[in-house]
Amino acid sequence: AACAGGFAAPPADAITANNMLFLEAWRAVDKAYVDKTFNGVSWFKYREDTVKRTPMDSVDQTYDAIRAMLAKLDDPFTRFLEPEKYALLTESTMSANITGVGVEMAYGESDAEIVVVAPTPGGPADEAGVRPADRITAVDGRPVAGLSLYEVADALQGPASSEVDVSLKRGGEDVQARIKRRSYQLVPVRAQLCAPAAGTGTKVEYVRLTTFNQLSGSKVAEAVTSGVANGADAFVLDLRSNSGGLFPGALEIANAFMRKGSTIVLIADSNGVRDVFETDGVTIAPDAPLTLLVDKGTASASEVLAGALRDNKRAAILGDTETFGKGLIQTVVPLNDGSAVSVTVARYQTPSGADINKVGIRPDAPLPVVRGANENEGGSALPTEPGAFCAVVAADDGVAKALFP
């Protein structure tokens, strides 16, 4: 019998539960994917050919068939999530508790090098002896050279109580760390009001934001409110190595710094711009000088926020490279067996209409270099820990002046 889509379906009794799972994933992409040419793939024909010719006698074979289908789109963010990974993703974005190794990472001197910014205090990596500035060279024996931060983070993920072997370089020494994954609390914001800056006397509220989860917007708002109440003259929002997360967090934080009616972001799909998000007037510090710190690991929701503040001339952006360039929006579609597919459904555009995907955001000026720091080790060496950052601002007038060009 013919069916919608223009091909003859196999007899009903030939459609197995595994076939149905594959078709469920296929429909999720067919319905929502941003590129209606499907990267040049004849999407209905692909469904027909795969159901007829690809073995799906086991769950593993079915998962392989779904992965192969998604690979045809040549979109690294449209991907299959096994039940364990989907559960971890849900946990990490919807609560302050996350299961994993607990390590904040950044690009090193080049995109081919992944460096530990800091292990989460009291987290699994911290307990296993991982230290700031360690360079990650391999995960479970797989070299990380050439992998993105997303891919390395994905390799480090896994269920609670499982173990992962991480190869590190510490100075000239090779170090091996076996880390047992477990649940730990991730607080996305650390903040501190710095003592008056050297040479300027400016009281800077430093806010370090490591991810966009359910708590990010409210915690940044708390930090900004505290800064205003305690006499902060200016704010530094550090988005270095923040790879994004929940989109609403970017909207909440933009509201804290911009007046009502400012455009935050445009959402476009294959038919053009479909949504415009604006600030709602719940502002906390609309006029205080604001500087964002970014790097190659600044991505996704971080870039939405940076683009909004830049295009509205609300903040200066400091960084040594363009940001990552992830201007795509995904929705996660659960499947019946507990797995899911993450599907790219739209593109971000900054308020000026710029598409940042694979381009990123160009900083206004480089990161300030700490006096006496070795520029060949870790770029500017501007700290990410609030106490250390404030100590530099209080002692180094060059940094203090460069933060607010």
N, C-alpha and C positions, 0 to 999 in steps of 0.2 A: 504494500500500500504506500502511496505517496504521502509525504508529510511536509510540514512547513520547512522551508530551506531548500526544497527542490531535489531531494534524493529519496530513493526507496529505502525505507528503514528495514533492518533485519526483522524477522518474525519476533513477536513479543516474547516468546519463550526462549529466544536466543540472547536476549538482553539480560546480562547478569548484574548482580549488585555492583561488581567492579566497573562494568560498563556504565552503569548509572552514575557512579562517582565521577568517572571521567567526564561524562556529559554534563554533570553539575558544574564542574570546573570550567568546561568549555562555555557553558551558558553565562557564567559570571563574567568572563572576558567579552563574549559577544555582546552582552547587554551594556557594559559600562566602559570598555576600553577607549581611551582618548583618541586613538588613531583608527579611524574606521576603514582604513585600507589594510589594517593588521600587518603592517610592514611588508605589504605586497603579497601576503599569503591569501589564497582563496579559502576563506575561513570555513565555509560550509563544506567545501570539498575535502578540506583537511579532516573535518569531523567524520565524514563518510568513510574516507580511506582508513583512518585510524581505527575506527570501530570494527571495520571489516578485516583489517590485516594485522593489527598489532595485538599480540597475546596479552591478555589481562587475566590470567588464571590465578594470580595472587595479588595481595595488596601491594607488595613491592613492585610488581610489574605495572600495576595501575599507577602508582606514584611516579614511576619512571616515564610512563606515557604522558602524564600531566606535565612533568618537568620538560620533556621533549617538546610538547606543544607550546609551552610558555617561552622556551628558548627561541622559537621561530620569530618571536616579536622583537628580539634583540634589545630588550629593555631590562636592565639588571634589577629594576625595582618592581617589576611584575614577576612574582615568584611564588613558588609553592612552599607552604609551611606545614611540616609534619605536625601531628597532634602535640608532641612535646614542645616544639618551637612556637606553635600558636599559643599554647598555655603560658610559656615564658614571656612572649610578647604582651599578652593581656595583663599578666602580673606586673611587668615592668612599667607599663604606661598608665595603668589605672590605679596604682597604689604606690606607696613609698617603699614597699618591700619588693625586692628583686632577687631572683636566683641566678647566680653566676659566679665569677671570680672576683669582681670588685676592683676594677682598675680603670683609671682614666688615661686615655692615650691621645697622642698627637702625631702629626708628621714630623720627621726630623729635618735634617739639612736638605733632604730631597723627598719627593713623594714616595720613593722606594724604601724609605726608612720609617719605622714605627717606633716611637719613643714613649715610655711610661711618664706621664705627667705626675701622677700620684696614685698609689693604691688607696682604696677606701679605708680609712682608719678602722681597724678591727675587723676588716673583711677578709675573705679567704686569701687573696693575693698578699695582703699585708702580713698575715700570719705565716705565709709560705716564704717570706723573706724578700719579696719583690720590692724594689726601691725606686724612688723618683730618678729619672734620667737613665734607667736601664733601657737598652734597645732590644726590642723583641725581634728575634731572627727567625724563629720557627714555632709552630704550634702543632704538637703531636707529630713532629718530624717533617712537617710541610713548611718549606721556606715561605716567608711572608713578603719577600722582595717583589715588588710589582703589584701587591694586593692593596686595595683601598682600606681605609679605616673600617668601613662597613663590613668588608669581607673578613678582616681579622677579628672584629667583634663577633661576627657570626661563628667563626671557628672556635672562639673561646666559650660560646654558649653551650649549654647542655643541662640535663636534668640534675636535680639536687642529689648529692652523694656520689656523682660520677667524678672522675678525675681527668685532668688534662695536663700534659707535659709541655712546658713553655721553655724555649731556649732563649737565653738572654746574653747580651754583651754588656759588661760593666767595666767601663774603661777598656783595658785591653784583655780582660778576663772573660772566659766563657763560663756562664752560670746556668745550671739547670734547676727549674722549679717545678715540682709536682703539686698542683693546686687541686684541692677538693672543693667542688662547687657546692654552695649552700645558699640559703636565703639570708639576706642581710638588708638593712635599711639604707635606702638611698635618699639623702636629703639634697635636693637639687641646687640649693642656694646657700652660699656662705658670704657673709657681708661684714664689713667693719668700717667705722668712721675713723679715718686717719687723722693723726696729729697734723697741725698746719704744715703745708708743704714747704720745703726748702726754697727760699728765694721768692716765693709768691705769697705765702701765708694762707693759701687757699685750704679750706677744710674739705677734703674729698671723701665721699662715701663710695667705697669700693664694693661692687656686687659681682660675685662670681657665680655664673649660671652654667651648670654642666649638662643639663638635659631639659627637655620640655615634657614633663609628666603632669599628672593631675594636680600636683602641688605647686608647680613652677610659678604660675601667675600670682597666686596669693602670697607666696613667699617673697617674690620680688617686690610686690606691693608693700608688704610688711617692712622690708629693708629700706625702701624709698621713703615710706612714712616715718620710719625711725630716723633716717638721715635728716629729713626736713625738720623734725621735732628737735633734733640735737644740733641744729645749726650748720648743716652741710651747705657749702657754697657751690659744689659741683659734684657730678656723679660720673663714675667709670663703671660701665657694664661690660664685663669680660665674657665674650662668647667664643673664646679660642677652644677648639676641639669639641665644640658643642654640635653634635651631628643632627640635632632636631628632636622630633618626637611628636607630641600632640599639638596640632595646629592652633586650637583655641588659646593655648598659653601665649603664643606670639601676639594674638589680638589683645589679651588682657594687659600684657606688658606695654604694648604700644599705647594703650589707653592711659597708662600711668604717666606718660611723658608728653602726650600731645593733646591739644584742645579739641573740643567737640567738632565733628564734621570733617576731620582730616582723613583722607583716604589712606588705608593701611595696605590693602592688596587687592588686585583684580584676579578673578578666577576665570580662566578661559578653557573651553573644550574645542572639539573639532568644528563647532558652529560659531566660534568667536567668544567674546566676553559674555559671561552669563551671570556673574555675581560681582558686586563691589562691596567690600567691607570697609566701614568707616568707624572712627572713634565715637564713643557714645557720651563723652563728657565727664566720665568718672576719672578725672585727672588728679595727679598728686603733685607733680613737679614739672609743670609745662614750660617753665622759663629758665630753670637752672642749667648752666652749661653741662653738656652730656657728651661723653666720648665712648665709643664702642671699640673693643679690642677684638680682632678677628685673625684667623689664619686659614690654611688650606683645609683644616678639619671643620670649619664653620659651615654648616649645611642646613638645607631644608627650612624648618621653622625659624632657625637662627637667621637665615638669609631673608626670609619674609620680614622679620623684625628690622634687620639692618637696612633692607631696601626701603621700608616705610620711613624710617627715621632719616635716611639719607635724602630721599626724594622730597620730603617735607622740610628739608634744611634744618632738621631738629638736632642732629648729632654729627660730630666728626667721626670718621672711621679710620682707625689706625691698624695697619697690618703689613707684613712683608710680602704677601702674595695675595692674589685674588682668592675669594672664598671657593668652596667646593664646586658649586654650580649644580645643585639639585633643585630644579624648579618644577618638579612634578609632584602631584598629589595622588596618594594611594588611598584606596579603601580596602579593608580586609573583609573578605566574604567567607564566612564559616561554611564548611562542607559537612555532610551528614555524619561522617565518621570521626569528627573532632579535629580534622585537619582544616586548612583554609588556603585561600589564594589571596595574595596581595596584588591588587589590580590598579594600574595607573589610570585615573579617571579624568584628570584635568591638569592644567599647567598654572603655575603662579606667574603673575606679572607684577612688577613693582608699580607704584602709583603713576609713574611716568609712562607706563606701558612697556617697559623693558622686559624681555624674556631672559631670565638668568640661567636657564638650563644649559649645562655644559659650558657656561661662560663665567658664572659667578659674579661677585661684586668687587670692583676695584677699590681698594682703600684710598683715602685722601692723602695719607702720609705713612711712612714706615713706623713700626713700633720703636719707641725710644730705647736706646741702648743703655744698660746700667753701667755706670762708671766702673772700670776695672774688670768688667765681664769679658770673657773670651767669646768674641762674635762667631768663632768657628764651631762653637759647641752650643747647639740648641737655639740659634738665632739671637734674639735680643736678650735672652736670659731674664726677661721681666717676670717676676714670680707670679704664680697663680694662687698661692696660699695667702689669705687676707693679711695676716700679721706680717709676713715677709714683704708683701707688696707695699703695705703702709710704711714699713721701715725704710724701703727704698725711696718712697715719695718724700719722707721726712728728711732724708739725708742727702739726696741727690737732686740739686736744683735743675740739672739738665733734663732729667726725667720729668720732674714736676712741671717745667715749662712746656716740654714737648707734648704732654698729655692733652693740652688744650690749645692747639695751634690757632 
